[in-house]
Amino acid sequence: MSIEQRFDVSLIAGMALKEKQIQQNYRPIIGVHKWFARRPGTLFRGLMLAEFGEGRLDEVFFQSNDFPGLCIADPFMGGGTPLIEANRLGCNVQGIDVNPMSTWIVREEIEHLDLKVYARAANALMAALRDEIDRFYRTSCPHYGDADVPVKSFLWVKVLDCKACGRPFDLFPGYLVAKNRRHPKNVLLCPTCGDLTEADDPKNPGDCATCGTALHQGGPAHHGRCHCPHCGHINPYPGVVRKPLDHRLVAIEYHNPKRKAKHKGRFFKKPDAEDLARMADATRRWQQMEPRFVPDEKIPTGDETARLHRWGYNRYREMFNPRQLLGLELSCRLIAETEDERVRHALATNLSDLLRYQNMLCRYDTMSLKSLDIFSVHGFPVGLVQCESNLLGISNRVGLSVGSGGWSNIVDKYVKAKRYCEAPYEVRQTGSRKIRIPIEGEQIGESRNGTPRKVSIRCGSATEYKFAPDSFDGVFTDPPYFGNVQYGELMDFCYVWLRRLVGKDAEGFNRPFTRSPYELTGNVTEGRGLERFTEGLSDVYSRMVGALKPGAPLVFTYHHNRLEAYCAVGVAILDAGVVCSASLPCPAEMGGSIHIHGTTSSIIDTVFVCRKSGTTRRTWLFDSPDRLVEIVSQDLTDLATTGRRPSHGDTRCIVFGHLTRIAVWKLRETWKRSNSTTEKIALFRAEMGSYGDPDQLARRASPSEAMEDLPLLAQKPNRIGEGVPDVVPF
Ligand SMILES: C[S@@+](CC[C@H](N)C(=O)[O-])C[C@H]1O[C@@H](n2cnc3c(N)ncnc32)[C@H](O)[C@@H]1O
């Protein structure tokens, strides 16, 4: 049996969607370190078990499996999702990524760590750090008069000097500090005195409780313009700036452990003179230091980093305030003193991950009342109000973390991640209950219950590797989605710190930055367009296919909202000499956007299954737009069992997936690899376009119970244990 016959869209889509909503509960291994746009582990487990497992997919999924001797490769390893799933299933694995941070992270995920030794070192580090800097994260509680309570978050607003009168003023986009979701009332900041007032109705918040100024949610800074409150001049922002704008501390959210039990909601305050003095102390302390670990690197230009330059950030260290730099430098010093190399590397990984919460680009989510880390979107969004979290983190009386973004949070999730490696589990939903099912016997690591497995993790461009024929039983991967994420540009933010801390010996760490001309992403700054992407993907797929055992699959996920980006995929498949035998839909990103109808955003990936020889289902081969609409409607019906209705953008992506598959099928016999890339893309584009406008096709498709009755799709052979589908060999 194979993926084409056994994969169950409804079963896996349901699990993948749930996983992506709270991925750390389903795959805690992601807590080792951030990687961008990780696909669901449940999806790759489902795919591998459909290919290699025996028995019903819904049963084997929750059982212990072991495929010793199978070798699985991933040429675009990233955070390692497919590789880790294969390793957990007992396979030998071979992973490559051009980004040295990926290599570092996947090694950290797989390499064994003595958790007791790690926990001792992490606690010692946090204790030493507390002695040095805890006092800078304290405040007094104006509600109950308690002194020295821990700060959760400091909120800072950007300040601009007026071009007309020269005086500084705040760039407030709005005055709402907290919404009444996780706090009983809405908290508004007064534009005149800066005090905080709690209001029931944010639209009619009344007057400031302190100075009587009429409160309002909206602030003066909008669409890059803000009037100066002193002279009325309308200033564009950021304007032409040589350095980052200053910030002014405007609000604090703190924790009062003594009062928490009886207090309703959170604790907010306007900063007082002591809070400002603490910051001034931290700044002085920082200025007296000779930094050894804070990076000095300039931020290179790029598609994503251009925004940083526009806002005056020229060096990475300028993205942090003095208190953050002090805490991070001291953390690095303590880590560097750790003797045990394995533990030192683990703590260095923690520091690298901590950075994304400890910089002055983090924003405060007024709804969930927590920091949004710098990578909460795949870019460097520069906000007007920034959130500085407590660098140490806060633990309550029973040792559980309060708040987010500090050392204690990072250590907690790292421990959970490494525990999961030793004892992985799956989560089964029964009605509204989620049951955690230990999968005894499976493990993530270099050995399984003492028996070694091969793990090869390499840093380099997959376009540069040669593999012997018949090496792989499968290639499971998640390639770059054209220009969707600039991996190198983003990861450099962490890398410049990690490299300074651990040195240049780790594989790939001899490079000053992680960005590489070989990175297979569209990038305007580097002049890498669709053709480059197509050629690179084609090269990698050809190499991987050349190393597959006969009939073994190349399986990859993909989505993009532009049809052209699928042409690259189609050309690469055809150049590699394989046929696409299935295109399966699966949710692979956060479910938030799935309700958004009429938009082009999508959370649905297509899983492309490709082989040199094998079979495809007869029902999947189509000649007419009507038939395509039926197939897409069937997918929507299968996805509807997840309880979410795909958006128009999702449906479009499903259409693109099937169009790619069928275009490969139609062009495979006449394909000339030697044609120019431009010609090949144009030919593929024309074939995909021959069924009409994908938007219209997507609009015509809809989930339907009646689909069950349609003759060609009636057998629904991808459902668990149901009949064997009618297939066409190739
Ligand atoms: C979509 S991500 C993979 C994500 C991964 N599956 C995960 O779970 O985190 C694509 C990866 O391809 C890598 N990449 C881009 N160009 C490459 C190349 N020429 N060779 C190897 N890896 C490359 C990027 O660095 C990125 O990590």
The ligand as a MOL file (V3000), in Angstrom:
LIG
                    3D

  0  0  0     0  0            999 V3000
M  V30 BEGIN CTAB
M  V30 COUNTS 27 29 0 0 0
M  V30 BEGIN ATOM
M  V30 1 C 9.9310 25.6110 4.3770 0
M  V30 2 S 11.4920 25.5790 5.1100 0 CHG=1
M  V30 3 C 11.5820 24.0100 5.8280 0
M  V30 4 C 10.8470 23.9850 7.1070 0
M  V30 5 C 10.9760 22.6720 7.8310 0
M  V30 6 N 10.3310 21.6100 7.1420 0
M  V30 7 C 10.4880 22.7690 9.2450 0
M  V30 8 O 9.7640 21.9170 9.6750 0
M  V30 9 O 10.8540 23.7030 9.9470 0 CHG=-1
M  V30 10 C 12.5410 25.5280 3.7460 0
M  V30 11 C 14.0110 25.4290 4.0960 0
M  V30 12 O 14.7620 25.3390 2.8970 0
M  V30 13 C 16.0370 25.8750 3.1620 0
M  V30 14 N 16.7430 26.1170 1.9090 0
M  V30 15 C 16.5610 27.1130 1.0170 0
M  V30 16 N 17.4000 26.9710 -0.0100 0
M  V30 17 C 18.1290 25.8570 0.2120 0
M  V30 18 C 19.1510 25.1890 -0.5040 0
M  V30 19 N 19.6170 25.6520 -1.6420 0
M  V30 20 N 19.6340 24.0520 0.0190 0
M  V30 21 C 19.1860 23.5630 1.1960 0
M  V30 22 N 18.2490 24.1810 1.9150 0
M  V30 23 C 17.7080 25.3040 1.4300 0
M  V30 24 C 15.7420 27.1060 3.9820 0
M  V30 25 O 16.8670 27.5260 4.6970 0
M  V30 26 C 14.5920 26.5970 4.8540 0
M  V30 27 O 15.0660 26.1500 6.0830 0
M  V30 END ATOM
M  V30 BEGIN BOND
M  V30 1 1 1 2
M  V30 2 1 2 3
M  V30 3 1 2 10
M  V30 4 1 3 4
M  V30 5 1 4 5
M  V30 6 1 5 6
M  V30 7 1 5 7
M  V30 8 2 7 8
M  V30 9 1 7 9
M  V30 10 1 10 11
M  V30 11 1 11 12
M  V30 12 1 11 26
M  V30 13 1 12 13
M  V30 14 1 13 14
M  V30 15 1 13 24
M  V30 16 1 14 15
M  V30 17 1 14 23
M  V30 18 2 15 16
M  V30 19 1 16 17
M  V30 20 1 17 18
M  V30 21 2 17 23
M  V30 22 1 18 19
M  V30 23 2 18 20
M  V30 24 1 20 21
M  V30 25 2 21 22
M  V30 26 1 22 23
M  V30 27 1 24 25
M  V30 28 1 24 26
M  V30 29 1 26 27
M  V30 END BOND
M  V30 END CTAB
M  END
